[in-house]
């Protein structure tokens, strides 16, 4: 709790202008409560929420993750065109994706060099670049 009596989760939500509903606070606790960055899917966050005091539906988890992403609190990384992972680290950084376990993790960025990007079409700008490096065990 901070000096105003707000929890870290409430402060996190407020930083993005989001109302701290009971369900948002509960999911925020699972996402950032221990201060560690993590990559979650809606399904994995739903499973984690089932063990908490505040049970939420899978639809609420999906909707909340979308709201958090749109507010800039999470970064959405889409893998295989349909599966979305949500990263609590919103800075630009590459990821490893393990094909056998479907786990997404941060990759070291000190060796990554992107020397040139294509020119964006007229009337657009590049918003972000996602780098996902797929890994397969030998």
Secondary structure as UniProt FT lines:
FT   TURN            3..4
FT   HELIX           8..15
FT   TURN            16..17
FT   HELIX           22..32
FT   TURN            33..34
FT   STRAND          39..40
FT   HELIX           42..50
FT   HELIX           58..70
FT   TURN            71..72
FT   STRAND          75..79
FT   TURN            80..82
FT   STRAND          83..87
FT   STRAND          95..98
FT   TURN            99..102
FT   STRAND          103..106
FT   TURN            110..111
FT   TURN            122..123
FT   STRAND          132..135
//
